[in-house]
Amino acid sequence: MAHLREFRLTSLIVWLSTSIVARCANDTGNSPGLPMAINTWGGPFTAATDAAYLSLLKPETSALDAVELGCLTCEANQCDGSVGYGGSPDENCETTLDAMIMDGTTMKSGAVGALRRVKEAISVARAVLEHTTHTLIAGDFATDFATSNGFVAQNLTTESSASSCEQWKAGACQPNYRINVTPDPSGSCGPYAPLALNSSSAAYASQLLPRAKPEGHDTISMITLHFSGTMAAGTSTNGAGRKVPGRVGDGPITGSGSYVDGDVGGCGATGDGDVMMRFLPCYQAVENLRQGMSPKAAAEDAVRRMLRKYPDVQSGLVVVDNKGDHGGAGSGWTFTYAYRGGAMNETVVVSVPPVADSVGDLRRS
């Protein structure tokens, strides 16, 4: 009898547990369950999604470990030519890297900007997080920091990137990011000298606009959720092609390229970083989650805030709450994001059309 009572009690516990899990699953919207990895873009970027997700199935892998591994995968694979070595050469034909990684429990982040001659940008960013009390180290000093922490300095230029840059120079260095300089940057490679501007002039605002849309460039921004509910986020990119040497984009800026607060959720961004970093869209999106918005609404609100000032901005945001519910928004293109979680056998890519043209009045938002 005792054995039978024990069996009935065990069966009851199993039934209750199953009922609770099923009910919770129904309450989580579109969450696939934990663990989970989610990041900007599909296509070649799904290799990073898979690597991060599969690593999370091992109990010893933390959310931070998974983000690093996912971004390292794209750095090694040169995802879409926009991440890692040999892509997006600057005016001097050199590839430099930006990366950031953030822990959703401590809210501490580490980042590198305009990192030269070191391939593993996301891992150097993690070294900044774990071995300094700083947030961002840039340029040659970031390279010095990397080599002092055991990373190998090497040439990031490839035959393809060198050839691409030579073709760009042969085409009068078009397009480029120079404005208000002489000789005319629309038909010259410089060297350039600045033209004087009058900030009181009625024409001043228009003089600061770009001459053309920037070259398309992508970024991997990833958020991971551990079985335990802990979260992390990270971003890695080689930035804008043909950029002015030394340029740092939004990728290594905490709150712009990515952001995570494990109490609420996380966000990853991609697009025109020079515009996007002025709005800290991922910080905005996570704060929107904190105010009760769904992930999709949180992303759309952050995008609309940028569109109100920059109607032509290319942007993409993926947002996930701390339960795994997710959504995205973008402008100027059809944005995609990829995710895999719970018991999923493969990564799913979500296509996100640009938000509606009407952005409304956000002055009271």
N, C-alpha and C positions, 0 to 999 in steps of 0.2 A: 504493500500500500504506500509506504513511504516513497518507494521508487516511482510509483504511478503519480503521486502528488508532485514529485520533483519534475517528472516529465510534463505534467499539465502546466506547472508554473513556468517551466522553460518555454513551452509552446506559447503561452500567453505573452511572455516577454518578447519572443520573436515576432508574434503577431502585432503587438503594440509598436515595436520598433519599426516594423515594415510599414505600418499605417502612418507613423509619424514621418518617416522618410518620404513616403509617397505624397503626404499632404504638404510637406515642406517643398518638395519638388514642384508641386502645383502652384505654390505661392511665390516661386522665384522668377516668374516671367519667362524670359528667354535664356536664363542661365543654363549651361550644359552641366553644371556641377563642378566641384573642385576635385583635383587641382585644375588650373586653367592657365593658358597662355594666349595672349591676344596682341596683335600688332598692326601697324599700318601696312597696307598693300598686300596683294595676293601675288600670283605668279612666282618668281624666284624667291620671294620673301617667305613663302610658306615653309621652306626648309628650316628657317629660323623658328617658326611656330612649332613645327614638329620636334625640333631639337630641344626647345625649352620645355614643351609639354612632357615629352618622354623622360626628360631628366627629373621632372617633378614626381614621377612615379616611384622614384627611389627615395626612401625615407630620409637619407642623409643629405639630400639636395634641398637647399633653402630657396626661397623666392628670389633672393638676390643672386644666388648661384645660377638660377635658371635664366634670369634676364641677361647676365653676363654671357652665358653659353649661347643663348639665342642670337644676341648681337654679334658675338664672335663668329658664329656661323655665317652671317651675312658679310662680315668683314672678310672672311676667308674666301667666300664664294663671289665676292664683288657684286653683290645683288644689284642687278639692273645698271651696273656701272656707277651707281650713286652712293655706294657704301664701300669702304675699304680702299686699298691701294689701287693705283693705276686709273683712277677716275676723276672727272671734274678738275682738270689741271687749271691752275691760275694763270695770270698773264705771263708769268715767268716759266710756264710749262711744268710747274711743280704741283703734285698732289699733297694737300694737307688735310688733316682729319679733325673732326669735332666729335666729342662724345660726353655723355653724362649718365650717371647711374644714381638711383635714389632708393633709400630704404624707407618703406612705409610705416615702420614702427617708430624709429628714432627721428624721422624727417630729415636725416642727414643725407647730403648728396656730395658727390665728387665729380669733377668735370675737367676736361682738357679742351682747349681751343687752339686752332691753327697748329696742331701737333705735327711736327716734321720728322720724317725718317723712322717712324715706329708704326708697325702695322696694327698692333692690338690696342686700338684706341680705347675701347670699352674697358679693357683690363687695366690700362693706365688710369682711367677715371676711377675705377674701384680702388686702386692704390692711393689715389688722392683722398677718397672717402675714408679708407681704413688706416692710413699711415700719416695723415696730417689733420689739423683742425681747420684747414681751408676748404673752400668749395670749388674754386676754379684756378687752374694754372695754365698759362698760354705760351705759345710760340716756342722759341729755342729753349726757354726755361722749362717748358713742359717736357721737351726731349731730354734735357739734362736730368730732370726728375725721373723720367722713365728709365734711362740707362742706369741711374744710381740704384734703381729698384730691380735691376736684373733683366730689363727688356733690351732687345738687340736693335741697334740702329742700322737701318738699311735703306737703300734707294727705293722709293715708292713709285717711281716712274716705270711704265712698261712701254714696249714698242708701240702699242696701240695709242696710249695717251700722248707719247711724244709725237707720233705722226699726226694725231688729231690737232695738237697745238700748232704744229708747223703749217697745217692747212689753214688754221684760223689766222695765223699771222700773214699768210699769203693772200688772204681775203681781207686785208686792211683791218684785221683785228675786230671783225664784226661777228656777233654783237659784243658789246662790252658794257661796263657799269659806270663809265665816266660821264659826268655832267658838269657844265659850267667851267670848262677848261679850254685852253688853246694848245695846239691846233684842234680843229673840230673833231671830236671823238667818233663822229659818225662815218669818218672816212680816213682815219689815221690811227697809227699805233703809238703815237707820242714820240718822245717824252712830252708830258703835259705840264702846263703851268696854269694855276688857278686864275679865273676871271673874278674881278671884284663884284660883289652883290650888295644890294641895298635892302636890308630887311624891313625897311619902312615902305618900300615900293609896293604898289598894288599888284605888280607882276611877280613878287617874290615867291608866293606859294606855288605858282605854276612853274617857276624856274627849278623847283626842287623835285619835280616829277621825273620819273624815268623816261628815257627817250623811246623805249620799246619794252615789251614784256620780257622778263628774264628768261634765260634758257630753262627749259623744264628740268627739275631735279627732284629726286625723291629722298626719303629718309626712312630708316627703320626706327620706329618708336614702339616699345613693347612694355606691356604690363603683365605681371605674373601673380597668380594667387596660389598659395600653398594649401595643402590639405587642412592645415591648422587655421587658415584664414589670414595669415600674414601676407603682405603684398610688397612688391618692388616694381620699379619702372626704370627704363633706360632708353637712350637714344644714341645712334651712331650714324655718321654721314661724312662724305667727303665734300659736302657743301655745294655751292653754286659754281658751275663751270665758267671759266674765264673771269673769275673774281679778281679783284684787286688783291695783290699779295698781302697777307696778314688779316684778311677779312675773317671774322668769326660770325657764324650764323646763329640761329635760334636753338640749334640742337643741344649745345652744352649749357643753355640758360635754364636754370631750375624754374619751372612754372610755364615755360614756353615750349621747349622741345618735348618734355614730358613732366609729369608731376604725379605724386601719389601720397595719399594719407590713408593708412590702413583702417582708420575708423570710418572712412567714407567710401573711397574708391580711387581710381587712377585715370590718367589720360595720356595719350600719345598724339603727337602732331607731326604734320609734314606740309610742305608747301613753300611759299615765298617767305623765307625766314626773316629777311630784313624788315618786312612789314609785320609779320606775326609776332616777333619778339617785343614789339611796341605795345602789345595788348596782353601778354602773358595768358594766352588762351587756355592752356591746360590748367593753370591755377584757377582761372575763372570757371572752367567747366567743373572742376572738383568742388569749388565753393557752391556752384549751382546744385550739385548733388546734395551738399550739406543742407541746402534750403528746401530740399524735397523734390527737386526735378528728377525726372527719369533720365537715364543716360543719353538717350536720343535728344530729348529736349535740352539737356545741359549742353550738349555739343552744338546744337543749332543756335542756342542763345549766344554762345561764345563766337561762333562764326558770324552771326548777324552784327555783333558789336564791331567786328573788323570791317564788314561790308559797308557799314554806315559811313565810315571814313574813307575806305578804299574799295569802291564798288567792283574793281577788276581783280581783286586779290585772289590768287590761287591758294587754296587751303584745304586741309583735311584733318579731322579730329576723330579719334576713336576713344570712347569713354566706357568704363566698366565700373560698376559699384562693387562693394566688398562681398557681395553674394554671387557675383558673376553675371548679373544682368548687364547687357551691353547695347551700345548704339553708336552711331556715327553721324557726321555732317561734313559737308565740304562746299567749296565755292570755286567757280572757274573751270571745273573739270568734273568728271565722274570719278569719285574717290572709292577705293576699296580697302577693306580691312579683313584680316584673317584671324580665326580663333579655333582653339581645340581645348576641350575640357571634359571633366567627368569620365565617362566610359566611351567617348567618341573614338572611332577607329581611324578617322582621318580628319584633316583640317578642312574647315568650311570657309569660303571666301564670300564676303558680303559686299554687294555693289551699292554705292550710295550716290544718288543723283545730286547735283548741286541744289542748295536750298533755294527757295523761291526768291525772286528779285526783290519783293517788298520786304524791307527790313524794319519798318515801323519806327516809332519814336522811343528810343531807349534812354532818354535823359532821366527818367524816373526809375529806371531799372537798377 
